Amino acid sequence: MFRNKDRYLSFLLVSPSILAILIFVYGFIAWSIRVSLSKWKGLSPDYTWAGLENYLSFFSDPRFSVDVRNTIVFTLVFVIGSILLGLLLAVMLDQGLKGESFFRSLFLFPMAISYIVTGIVWRWLMNPATGTRISGFNLLFHYLNLDFLINNWHTTRTWGIAAIALAAIWQMSGYTMAMYLAGLRGVPQELREAAQIDGANEIQILRYIVLPLLSPITLSALIILGHMSLKVFDLIIAVAGKQLPLDVPAIYMWQLTFDGLFYGRGAALGILLLISVAILIIPYIGYTLKAEAKQ
Amino acid sequence: MKRASLRPIRVSKKWLYVPLICMAVFYLIPLYIMLITGFKSFDEISLKTMWDLPRGLHFDNFFAAFEKLAPSLWNSFSMVIPAAILSSVLGSLNGFVLAKWKFRGADIIFPLILFGMFIPYQSVLIPLVQFMKAIHISGLPGLVMAHVIYGIPITTLTFRNYYASLPQELLEAARMDGADMLGVYRHILLPISAPSFVVVLIWQFTSAWNDFLFAVVLTGNTQWPVTVALNNMAGSQIIAWNVQMAGSLLAALPTLLVYIFLGRYFLRGLLAGALKG
């Protein structure tokens, strides 16, 4: 039923977008790779070939190992926290309680706010000062007689990045809740009823019927949140600025390039970040499109 | 008998309100702090009383914050609105073609477009800045361009999923009546695309409004959007905390209002971002 003219026209309609993506995504990635293989240092471009020098430099760079470590800690706390909290909230909201949509909207609203705003408010809440200058969560803990919970938050030595992950959980757990809620709605009612007739209680139904059916959603959440934590940038900047103990690859790339003018190394770090994201995302896109084609 | 077996469960479910309300309090804490701190007068600001309600509603902080942020709020609006509209229109056209008028290679092009949605922008940042310099586009127009182009993957995905869910007969009937391809789009698909446009417009509005990375590389201080201006305001030691909190609320307000009034559509955009239409 397609005429030739239409085929031609359809390609014409999408070509501006395809061209834009081709240039701004793939062209720019290629260009970044070229920069990463150059000796470019300073304001004016210098494409003198440097081979893998810039990449190899990170292996002996102590700041890079801090970044890797921080990214791992952040990812673990943020991803596990958001998934558990999101699942818990979704299961509670799926019980058909009154006020469900109110709670759902409430748990999701942080998603509408920028990381910058979240970071500024959380910096105020995670104020590490003690004694007469105690404030924020620490002051709240003191009021509630929970003094043992008082801590240094993001200024904690070595583990400070985990406090930033808490703010990220606040912001993103509504997202996982929404994903799980959508999944829970898809669990056929007959399955639950059948299990009930067989004598299973609510907890058993959840454990043996519902949770296994939600595992594709957990996989999506792991990948989406995992790739977000590789890219974390704004939130840390807003809470703490650019401080070495809270450094991550995205901030290091920024400082190398725009503060230090080490364009070659900055580009190499950007590409390393891209590779780590691609390892997660490319199989995910393939898997999703294949699953869709099967339907 | 059924009623008897369900009853104990019903009673126990009421207890779920306890954790739910605790969680609600947790989610509201930052909003509470922003609000009460923003409404306090200058002499009420003390660390000791930071959790207490203000003694009255003082708008001075909001005026002070607005005075500082007004130009950047305006910059944000003037950048976000064209960016959202343009990327939505492109997304709709792409979605239409990729769902219903596949040309050869469309199945390869779609995942290639999708990947653009996930890339860490650090991997394209240096070329982006160089490119904008080379074509002499700077400041807000450059930022609009970046948001439009990097927004294409998600807008295309949303529209493609929606159009793919429509029955093919709908299109065939129109073609029987002699409509050509553009006619099918204009007379059949466009009129029923409003909900998807709302989803995509909201999504693009929110993500462009909240963006920090592109804004900070592509704009200078007279053209800063509100995220950059707010971050700089918060970084300076001379601006009082209550003004910072009022400023944060002002910066968050446009997207919060969109969320409050159009939350349903916001949620659909969110799920599309996880590739789950």
Contacts between the chains, C-beta under 8 A, distances in Angstrom:
chain1	res1	chain2	res2	distance
A	1	B	172	6.6
A	1	B	175	6.2
A	2	B	101	7.0
A	3	B	180	7.8
A	5	B	180	7.5
A	5	B	181	8.0
A	6	B	101	6.6
A	6	B	180	6.6
A	6	B	181	4.2
A	7	B	101	7.4
A	7	B	103	5.6
A	9	B	181	5.5
A	9	B	182	7.0
A	10	B	97	4.6
A	10	B	101	4.0
A	10	B	102	8.0
A	10	B	103	5.5
A	10	B	181	6.4
A	11	B	97	7.8
A	11	B	103	4.8
A	13	B	93	5.0
A	13	B	94	7.7
A	13	B	96	7.6
A	13	B	97	5.5
A	14	B	93	6.7
A	14	B	94	5.1
A	14	B	97	4.8
A	14	B	98	7.1
A	14	B	109	7.8
A	16	B	90	7.2
A	17	B	90	5.1
A	17	B	93	7.5
A	17	B	94	5.1
A	17	B	113	7.5
A	17	B	152	5.1
A	17	B	156	7.0
A	18	B	109	6.2
A	18	B	113	7.4
A	20	B	148	8.0
A	20	B	149	4.6
A	20	B	152	6.5
A	21	B	112	7.2
A	21	B	113	5.5
A	21	B	116	5.3
A	21	B	149	7.1
A	21	B	152	6.0
A	21	B	153	7.3
A	24	B	116	7.8
A	24	B	124	6.8
A	24	B	128	7.4
A	24	B	146	7.8
A	24	B	149	4.7
A	24	B	150	6.9
A	25	B	115	7.2
A	25	B	116	4.2
A	25	B	119	6.4
A	25	B	124	6.9
A	25	B	150	8.0
A	26	B	112	7.6
A	27	B	127	7.4
A	28	B	123	7.8
A	28	B	124	3.8
A	28	B	127	3.9
A	28	B	128	6.2
A	28	B	131	7.3
A	29	B	119	7.4
A	29	B	123	5.8
A	29	B	124	6.3
A	31	B	126	7.6
A	31	B	127	4.0
A	31	B	130	7.8
A	32	B	123	5.5
A	32	B	124	6.3
A	32	B	125	8.0
A	32	B	126	5.9
A	32	B	127	5.8
A	35	B	126	5.6
A	35	B	127	7.5
A	45	B	130	7.2
A	88	B	19	8.0
A	89	B	23	6.6
A	92	B	16	5.2
A	92	B	19	6.6
A	92	B	20	5.8
A	93	B	20	7.8
A	95	B	13	5.4
A	95	B	16	6.1
A	97	B	13	6.5
A	97	B	16	6.1
A	97	B	17	7.1
A	97	B	20	7.6
A	103	B	20	5.6
A	103	B	23	7.9
A	103	B	24	6.4
A	105	B	260	8.0
A	105	B	263	5.5
A	106	B	24	5.4
A	106	B	27	5.7
A	106	B	28	7.2
A	107	B	23	7.0
A	107	B	24	7.8
A	107	B	27	5.8
A	108	B	259	7.8
A	108	B	263	7.2
A	108	B	266	7.8
A	108	B	267	6.9
A	108	B	270	7.9
A	109	B	27	7.3
A	109	B	31	7.9
A	109	B	256	6.9
A	109	B	259	5.9
A	109	B	260	7.9
A	110	B	27	6.7
A	110	B	30	7.7
A	111	B	259	7.8
A	111	B	266	7.6
A	111	B	270	6.5
A	112	B	206	6.0
A	112	B	252	7.7
A	112	B	255	4.6
A	112	B	256	5.6
A	112	B	258	7.0
A	112	B	259	3.8
A	112	B	266	6.7
A	113	B	210	7.2
A	113	B	252	4.8
A	113	B	255	6.6
A	113	B	256	6.8
A	114	B	209	7.1
A	114	B	210	3.5
A	114	B	211	7.8
A	114	B	212	6.9
A	114	B	227	5.3
A	114	B	251	7.0
A	114	B	252	7.0
A	114	B	255	7.5
A	115	B	210	7.0
A	115	B	212	6.8
A	116	B	210	7.5
A	116	B	212	5.5
A	116	B	227	4.6
A	116	B	230	5.8
A	116	B	231	5.1
A	116	B	251	7.4
A	117	B	230	7.1
A	117	B	248	4.7
A	117	B	251	5.7
A	117	B	252	4.7
A	118	B	30	7.0
A	120	B	230	7.0
A	120	B	231	7.5
A	120	B	234	4.6
A	120	B	244	6.3
A	120	B	245	8.0
A	120	B	248	5.1
A	121	B	30	4.4
A	121	B	33	6.1
A	121	B	34	5.7
A	121	B	245	7.2
A	121	B	248	6.0
A	122	B	30	6.7
A	123	B	234	7.7
A	124	B	33	6.5
A	124	B	37	7.7
A	124	B	241	6.7
A	124	B	244	7.9
A	124	B	245	7.3
A	125	B	29	7.0
A	125	B	30	6.7
A	125	B	33	6.4
A	127	B	47	7.8
A	129	B	47	7.6
A	133	B	47	5.8
A	134	B	47	6.9
A	135	B	47	3.9
A	135	B	48	7.9
A	135	B	50	5.3
A	136	B	50	7.1
A	139	B	47	7.1
A	139	B	48	7.8
A	139	B	50	6.6
A	139	B	51	6.7
A	140	B	51	6.1
A	143	B	51	7.1
A	170	B	26	7.5
A	170	B	27	7.0
A	170	B	30	7.1
A	174	B	27	7.9
A	175	B	270	6.2
A	178	B	267	5.8
A	178	B	270	6.0
A	178	B	271	6.5
A	179	B	271	6.7
A	179	B	274	6.1
A	179	B	276	7.0
A	182	B	271	6.1
A	182	B	276	6.9
A	202	B	9	6.2
A	220	B	274	5.3
A	220	B	275	7.3
A	220	B	276	6.7
A	221	B	274	7.6
A	224	B	273	7.5
A	224	B	274	5.0
A	227	B	118	5.9
A	230	B	120	6.7
A	231	B	120	4.7
A	231	B	121	7.9
A	231	B	122	7.7
A	233	B	122	8.0
A	233	B	212	7.5
A	233	B	213	6.1
A	234	B	212	4.2
A	234	B	213	6.8
A	234	B	227	7.7
A	237	B	212	7.3
A	237	B	231	6.7
A	238	B	231	5.8
A	238	B	234	7.1
A	241	B	235	6.6
A	249	B	122	7.6
A	250	B	120	6.9
A	250	B	122	5.5
A	253	B	122	4.6
A	253	B	125	7.7
A	254	B	122	7.4
A	257	B	125	7.1
A	257	B	126	6.2
A	258	B	217	7.1
A	263	B	126	6.1
A	266	B	126	6.6
A	267	B	126	5.4
A	269	B	122	7.2
A	270	B	120	7.0
A	270	B	122	4.0
A	270	B	123	4.1
A	270	B	124	7.7
A	270	B	125	6.5
A	270	B	126	7.2
A	271	B	123	5.7
A	273	B	120	4.5
A	273	B	122	5.4
A	273	B	123	6.1
A	274	B	119	6.1
A	274	B	120	5.8
A	274	B	122	7.8
A	274	B	123	3.8
A	277	B	118	6.1
A	277	B	119	6.6
A	277	B	120	5.4
A	278	B	115	7.8
A	281	B	115	6.7
A	281	B	118	4.5
A	282	B	115	7.0
A	284	B	275	7.4
A	285	B	111	5.2
A	285	B	114	5.4
A	285	B	115	6.3
A	285	B	275	7.2
A	286	B	111	7.2
A	288	B	275	4.7
A	289	B	110	7.5
A	289	B	111	6.1
